[in-house]
Amino acid sequence: MAITTPSVSSGTSLPNAGSAAAPGTAPSSTPLPGSTGLITSAGIGSNLDVNKIVTALVNAKQAGPQAQITNQSTQTSATLAGLASLQSGLTSLQAALSALTQTGTFSSFNATLADATIGTTSTMSNAQAGNYTLDVTQLATAQKRSSTAYDQTATIGSGTLSIGVGANSFDLSVSATDTLSNIASNINSASGNPGVTATVVYGASGAQLLLSSSKTGVANGFTISASGDSSAGLGALASQLGTAGSNEAQDAKLSLDGIAITSASNSVSGAIDGVTINLAKTGSTQLTVSQDNSVATTAVQNFVSAYNSYVGTVGTLSSYDVASRSAGVLLGDTTLTSVQRQIAAVLGSRVAGNSIGSLAALGITRQADGTMALDGTKLASALGSNPGVVQNLFAGPHGYATRLTTTLTAFTSSTGVLATRQQSLNDSLTKLSTQQTQLNARMSVYQTQLLKQFTALDTLMSQLNNTSSYLTSALAGLEATYTKNSK
């Protein structure tokens, strides 16, 4: 860009900045009489605001490329944010669909006891609705036996104790210095212990060794004996603990509609399909097993809510405000359009071979604004009459949840459409950042060049001003001399 300055005398003009000396060098002119040499501050010699001029020139040169980088970065970042919002909405919809594809959602049951003090119940998906008379005559207990009282510091004797539970047993070596406390500790820490817990109870008569089965039921009762080479004291201890007492193992005994049942545990499973009864006391009561549709109802409601949230997200991303002329960040975006089209295709179709066939027949209808509305009465009726058909409508091979999950996965997976698109946009931002760095570097070099050119201009202007002052002074002197001589 050429820069010209006014002439300092008639018929004389200054060279423009483009004709200044090369960057880094000063003009190779010799100072005239009266010259003060090179100037040290840009603009002093030329009386120009050099910093302001250089800034304006740099800004003008940078404006075009900078606007392009800024606009592209802003648009790319906005698109990335829009895609992230879309992915969040689709992921939430997928999570809601997941519950609709699980078997337990539509095969949930409640089991209740009329007398809740007799116990509690839990159910699984293979339960069947029905009413039963439950009669509990005996609870399962764990075997417990205790020794006679010993002085707590007394030693028992040496030898080997053999302790067994069912077909499993282990041998415990007892030394002549072991007390009841030592024996209890060694039983509990034995690696081969099949299920016996030992403790020492310190009563009024002294210390007593108490052995307990870890589990209830006759099959989990223990046996104990001393080897033939054991001392008399250890043999006596084994005999005491090996003798049946008042706390022997027993199975739970109960009946359902008169059918006798025994169980080693008070948690009775398998007596009736899909129901576990946790017994707390003996007695009679009614057991009622009924279909629980609350889980399925909640899952369908959550699906409708997630879909409506997705519709709201898409509406914001693709919106256009006529008054403000502002558009959503994904208005016209091909990825968003593809998502909308594919989801609509799945939900707008029918499920072949299903007696309900459509969401509308189940009570889920589309509103004018694109959201869904759920008719709870229709849904409850369908679940009450045939929950299996409702399950198939969603979770069957051609069900809505099955197909829609497949559709959404193609967009939301780590290798899906959205991830690929986002990676591409992030790559673009990286390139734009590199372009910004390069532009800043070029503008820095350009600014340095301009400052050097204007420094050269200032130097020349200073020299010319000094020459002008010298000539003016010399001419004034000649004029004064001429005037004096003329008189």
N, C-alpha and C positions, 0 to 999 in steps of 0.2 A: 504494500500500500504506500503510495507516494505521499509525502508530507512536505508542503511548501510554506515558507515564511515570508513576511513582507520584506522588501529590500531596505537596507539601511542608508542607501544614498541613490541618487537618481541614476538609473541605468544599471544598477547592480542587483543581482538576485542570488539567493542562497541555494545550494544543492539540496535535493530532497533526501529523506532518510534512507532511501534505497541506494543512494550513491555514496553513503558514508563508508568509512574504512571497514575492513573485515572485522567480525566479532572478535573481541579480545585485544584489538590494537587501536591506538589513537591515530588521528590524522598526522601525516609526516610533514607538517608545515612548520616553518621557523618563526618564533614569536617576533612580532614587530616591536619597534621602540615603544616603550611604555607598557608592553604586555605584562600581565601578572602571571602568565603561565596557565596550566590546566586547571579547570574548575573541579571542585570535589563534591558538589551536590547537584543532582540532576535538576535542570530547569533554571538555575541561576543565570547562566549565560544567555539563554533565549527568552527568559521571563515567561516560560510556558509551565503549566501544571503537568509535568511529565508523568508522575505517578497516576494521575487521573486519566491521562491520554492512553498510557500503556494498559491500564485496567480495562478501559473501554474497548481498546483494540483486541485484547485477549478474550474478553467476554463475547465480543461480536464473532470472533473466529470460532469460539467454543460453543456458541449458542445452538447451532444446528445439530452437530453430533451429540451434544449433551441432551437436547430435547428428545432425540431419537432413543438414546439409551434409557433415559428416565421414563419415557412413555412405555417402552417395551418392558422394562423392569416392573413398573407399576401394574401393567396389564397381566404380566406373567404371574406376579405374586397374588393378584386378585383371583386369577383362574385357579391357582394352587389352593387358595383358601376355600374357594367354591367347591373344588373337588373333594377337599378334606371334609367339608360339611356334608356333601352328598354321601361320601363313604360312611360317615358316622350314622347318617339316617338309614342307610342300607344295612349296616351292621346291626343296628338296633332291631330292624325288621327281621333279620336273620335269627337273632336271639329269640324273638317271639315265636318264630316258626319252629325253632328247635323243640320247644315244649309240645307243639302239636304233632311232632313225629315220634314222640316217646310213647311206648305201649302203656306205661303206668298212668299216663294222663287220662286215658279213657277206660282204664280198668282199675279204678280206685274204689275201695270199699271201706265202710266203717263197721266195727264190731263193738258192741256195748254190752255190759252186764247190768242187769236191772239193779242188783245189789253191788255197788262199786267197791264195797269193803272186801268182797271175796277176792278181788284181783283186778288186773288191767288187761287190755288186749291190744294187739297190733295186727295189721293185715298186709297181705301182698296181692299182687295183681291176679293171682289164680284163685282168689276166694270166690264163693258163690253166695248169693243172698239166701237167707233162711233164718228160722227161729228154732232154738234148741233149749232143752231143759238140762242145765248143768248141775250135777250133784258132786260135791267134793267131800270125801270122807276121811282123807288123810293127806297131810303134806309131806313132801320129801324132806328128809333130814340127813345131815352128815354124821358119820360115826365119831364119837368122842370117848376116850377112856383116860383115866388118871391113875397114878400110882399112889401108894401110901405115902405118908408124910416122912420126910427126912430132914435132918439138920441141913441148912442151906450150904454149909461148908463140908458136909460129909462126902466121902468118896464112896462109890457104889461097888466097884470091883472091876476086874478086867475080863476081856473076852470079846465075843462078836455077837452083835444083834442083827438079825435078819428081818427086814421090814418089807412087806409086800402089799400091793394093791392090784387085785385081779391077777393077771398073768405076769405082771412086772414086779420085780423086787430088787433090793440092794442090801449089801452087807456093810455094817458100820462097826469099825474097830473101836473098842473102848479100852482105855488104859487104866491102870490101877489108881492114877491120880485124878481121874475125871470126876467132877461133881455133876449133879443134875443139870446145872447151867451149861457145863461143857458139852454134855450129851445133847441137850436141846439145840445148841448152836451148831453142832456137827451134823445133826439130822437135817436142819434147815438148809445148810450150805452144801450138802452132798449132791454131787452132779447127777447121780443116778436116782435121786428121790422121785418116786412115781406119783406123789401126790399126798404127802403127809406133812402136817405142820406141827411143830413142837413148841411148847412154851412152859415156863415154870411159874406156877401160881404159889405165892407166899401167903398161906393161910394161918389161922390161929394155931394149928398143930405143927406147922413147919412148912417146908417146901415140897410141892408135889409136881411131878412131871405130867403134863396134859398133852395127849396126842389127838389130833383132829384130822379127819379126811378133808382134803381141799375141795372135794365135790360131794354133793348129796347123792343119795341112792345106794341101794344094796350093793350094786356092782362096784362101787367106789369105796367100800369099807376096807379097812386094812387088817393085816395080820402081823404079829410080832413074835419072835422066838429067839432064844439064846443058843449058841452053838454048844456042843457037848463038852468042850474044854473050857467053857466060861466058868467064872467063879460063882460061888453060891449066891453072892449078893446080886450079881448081874442076872443070874438065872431067876432069882426071886422078882426082880424088877420086870423082866420079860413076862413072867407068869401073871403078874398083876395087870400089865397092859394088854395081855392076850386074853384076859377073861372078860366075857360079855358083861355089860352093865346096863344102866338105865338109859343110856344115850347111844343106842345102836343105830346104824344106818337103816333107812327105810325109804321106799319109793312113794311117790304121790299116788293116791288112788282116787279116781273120779269116774263119772259116767256122763255120757251125752245121749239124751233120750233113751236111757236105760242100757246103753252099750258100755261095758266096763273098759276102763283105760288105766294103764299104769305108766308112770314116767319117773325116771331117775332124777329129773330136775323139776322144780316148781314152775319152770318156764316150759310149758307144754306145747310143742310144735308137732305137726303132722297128724294130730288126732282128727283134725278137720282141715280140708284144703284151704291154704292161704291164710289161716288164722293161728296166731300164737296167743295162748292164755297164760298170763303170769299170776299164779296162785298166791294169795296172801293169807287165807284162812279157810277153814272148812265151812260147808253150808250149801244151800241150794239156791239157785237163781235162774233167770232166763238170759240166754245168750242170743243176741240179735245181730245178724250180719246183713248189711244193706248196701246198695250201690251208692257211691259218693260221687256226685256229678260236679261238686264245687271246684275240683281241680281242673276239669275240662272246661267248665264255664269261665274260670279265671284265665285259662290259656287262650280261649277264643277272644275274650275281652282284651287281653294284652295284645293280641295280634291286631285287632281293630285299632287300638290306640297307637300301636307302632306304625301301622299303615297311615293313619291320619297325620302322625308326626312327619312321616316321609313326604306326604302330600304338601304339608306346610313348608317343609324345607325346599322342595322342588319349586313351589310357588314363589318363594323369595328369590331363589337363584335364577329363575327365568322371568321375573317380573319386568314390567315397563310402566313407568309413571309418566303419563302424557303431560301433566302440568309442569313437572320439573324436568321432563325429558331425560330421566335417569333410568338406566336399565340394570337388571340383575347381572351379576358377574358371569353367569353361564347362559344368558339369553342367546338362543341360537346354537349353543354348543352341541356338537354331534354326539358326544358321549352321553350327555344328559338326555338328549332326544332318544337315543338307543335304549337307555335304562327305562324311560317312561313307556316306550313302545313295547318292550319285551314283558314288563310287569303287567301291563294292561292286557296283553295277549293271553297270559296265563290265567289271570283272574276273570277275564271275560269269557273263558271257555267253559265247557261242561265236563264233568268227570264221568267218563263212559262206564256203564255197568253199575253205577251207584243209584239207589232208589231216590236219594235226595237230589243229586246231580249238580246242583249249583249253590253258590253262596246265598243267592236271594231266597231260595227255597228253605235255607237253614235260618233265615232271618237277618242276613247281612246284606244290606242294600247300599247302592251308591247314591250320594247326594249331589245336588246341583253344583256344589263347589268342589266336587271330586273326592270328598271324604266319604267314609263308610259310617253307617249307623247300624246298631245291633238291636234286634227285637228279642229281648230276653225271654219272652213267653214262648216264641217259636223254638228257640234254642233249647229251652228246658224241656219242651214237649218231645223234641227229637232225641235228646239225651235220655229221657225217661223211657221212651218206647224202644229205642234200639241204639245204644251207644256205639256198638260195633260199626254201624253204617256211618255214623258221624266220624268215627275214627278213620274209616276208609276214605271218606270224603277229603280228609286232610293228609293222612299218612299212608294211604294206599300207593301202589306203584304209579298211578296216574293222579294222585291226590294233589290238592293245591299246595300244601306245604312241601311235599316232595319235589314237585316241579319248580316251584318258586325258589326253593333253596338252591337247586341246581343253577337256575338262572342268575341268582344273586352272587353265587360263588364265582362265576365267570368274571364278575366285575370286582369283587372285594378280596379275592385271594391274593397272596403275596406275588403271584405271577399274573394276576388278572389285568383287566383293561385299565382300571383306575391306577394301579401301582405302576404299570408301564407308562401311562400318560404322565403321572406325577414325576417319574424319573426323568422323562424327556424334558419337562418344564424346569426341573431343578438343574439339569444340564445347561439349559438355556440361560438360567440365572448365573451360573458359573461363567459362561462365556461373556455375558454382559458385564459381569464384575471385572473380567480381564480387559474388556474393551474400555471400561471406565478408568482402570489403572493406566492403560496405554494413552488414553486421551489426556489424563492429568499430566503424564510425563511429557507429552508433546507440547501442551500448553505451558509447562514450566520452561521448556527450552525456548519456545517462542517468546515468552515474557523476558527471558534473559537476553535474547537477541535484540528485542526492541529497546530494552534499557541501555544496551551497549550502543545502539544506533543513536539514541537520543543523547547519550553522553558525548558521542563524537560531534553531534550537532551543537550541543552546548559549548564544547571547546572551540569549534569554529566561530560560533556567534560571539564568544568572549573575545577571541582574537580580532574579529572585525570591529567590535565595539571599541577595543583598545586602539586599533588603527585609526578609527574615526575620531576618537578623542585627540590623538596625537596630531592628526592633520588639522583638526579644527583649531587646536592650540597654536600650531605652526602658522597657519594662515592668519590667525588673529595677530600674531607677532609681526608678520610681514606687513599686515595692514597698518599696524600702529607705527612701524618704522617708516612706511611709505608716507603716511599722513604727516609725520613729524618732519620729514625731509622736504615735503612739499611746501611747508610754511616759510 
